Amino acid sequence: MPLHDHFHLPLSVQRPWKGYYAAWSTTIAFFNRGTLPAKHFVMPLLQADLFEVQVLRNFGGPQLRAAIELISASNKDRTAARRSSRPNAPATSTAVCP
């Protein structure tokens, strides 16, 4: 499969990254749904410029246990913003897309 440059024209307009992130996070959630311990479940979260896959556990209601945030070149410098949105979240590792 050829690697396409989605950061420059014409693909940056024809095939925007938001579509890929939505599909990617949904695919990650789909393929991990049966790999979690009992009472845990996985679901994609797609909001504006936030694309992440959340692992939740049911403690009488869903409670966030882990998250994978998909980061693009345009938002990889938002470390402070990510930390402020979840101040009590455990430390996470981040993989950055090219």
C-alpha positions as CSV (number, residue, x, y, z in Angstrom):
1,M,0.0,0.0,0.0
2,P,1.5,3.3,-1.0
3,L,2.1,6.0,1.7
4,H,0.4,9.2,0.8
5,D,1.3,12.7,2.1
6,H,-2.0,13.9,3.7
7,F,-0.4,17.1,5.0
8,H,-0.1,18.8,1.7
9,L,-2.4,19.5,-1.3
10,P,-4.3,18.0,-2.9
11,L,-4.8,15.2,-0.3
12,S,-5.0,17.6,2.7
13,V,-8.2,18.9,1.2
14,Q,-9.6,15.9,-0.5
15,R,-9.1,13.4,2.4
16,P,-8.8,15.4,5.6
17,W,-7.2,13.7,8.7
18,K,-10.3,13.9,10.7
19,G,-11.9,11.1,8.7
20,Y,-8.8,8.9,9.2
21,Y,-8.7,9.6,12.9
22,A,-12.4,8.7,13.3
23,A,-11.9,5.5,11.4
24,W,-8.7,4.7,13.2
25,S,-10.1,5.2,16.7
26,T,-13.2,3.1,15.8
27,T,-11.0,0.3,14.4
28,I,-8.8,0.3,17.5
29,A,-11.9,0.0,19.7
30,F,-13.4,-2.7,17.6
31,F,-10.4,-5.0,17.6
32,N,-9.8,-4.6,21.3
33,R,-13.3,-5.1,22.6
34,G,-12.7,-8.8,23.4
35,T,-9.3,-8.4,25.0
36,L,-10.2,-6.6,28.2
37,P,-10.8,-8.1,31.7
38,A,-14.3,-8.6,33.0
39,K,-16.4,-5.4,33.5
40,H,-14.1,-3.4,31.2
41,F,-15.2,-2.0,27.8
42,V,-13.6,0.1,25.1
43,M,-15.2,2.9,23.1
44,P,-14.0,5.6,20.7
45,L,-14.5,9.2,21.7
46,L,-14.8,11.7,18.8
47,Q,-15.3,15.3,19.7
48,A,-14.2,18.3,17.6
49,D,-10.4,17.9,17.5
50,L,-10.2,15.2,20.1
51,F,-9.9,11.6,18.9
52,E,-9.3,9.0,21.5
53,V,-10.1,5.4,22.5
54,Q,-11.2,5.0,26.1
55,V,-11.0,1.9,28.2
56,L,-13.7,2.1,30.9
57,R,-14.8,-0.1,33.8
58,N,-18.3,-0.4,35.1
59,F,-18.2,0.5,38.8
60,G,-22.0,1.1,39.0
61,G,-21.3,3.5,36.1
62,P,-18.5,3.9,33.6
63,Q,-15.1,5.0,35.0
64,L,-12.2,5.9,32.8
65,R,-9.3,3.5,33.3
66,A,-7.1,4.3,30.3
67,A,-7.1,6.4,27.1
68,I,-5.3,6.4,23.8
69,E,-5.3,9.9,22.2
70,L,-4.6,10.1,18.5
71,I,-2.4,13.1,17.9
72,S,-1.8,14.9,14.7
73,A,1.1,17.2,13.7
74,S,-1.2,20.2,14.4
75,N,-2.1,19.2,17.9
76,K,1.0,17.3,19.2
77,D,2.2,20.4,21.1
78,R,-0.9,20.4,23.4
79,T,0.6,18.6,26.4
80,A,-0.5,21.2,28.8
81,A,-4.0,21.3,27.3
82,R,-4.2,17.5,27.5
83,R,-3.1,17.4,31.1
84,S,-5.5,20.2,32.2
85,S,-8.5,18.4,30.7
86,R,-7.8,15.4,32.9
87,P,-5.9,16.6,36.0
88,N,-6.5,13.5,38.0
89,A,-5.7,11.0,35.2
90,P,-2.8,8.7,35.6
91,A,0.4,9.3,33.6
92,T,0.1,8.2,30.0
93,S,2.5,7.6,27.2
94,T,1.9,9.3,23.8
95,A,2.5,8.2,20.3
96,V,2.7,11.0,17.8
97,C,1.7,10.5,14.1
98,P,4.2,12.0,11.6
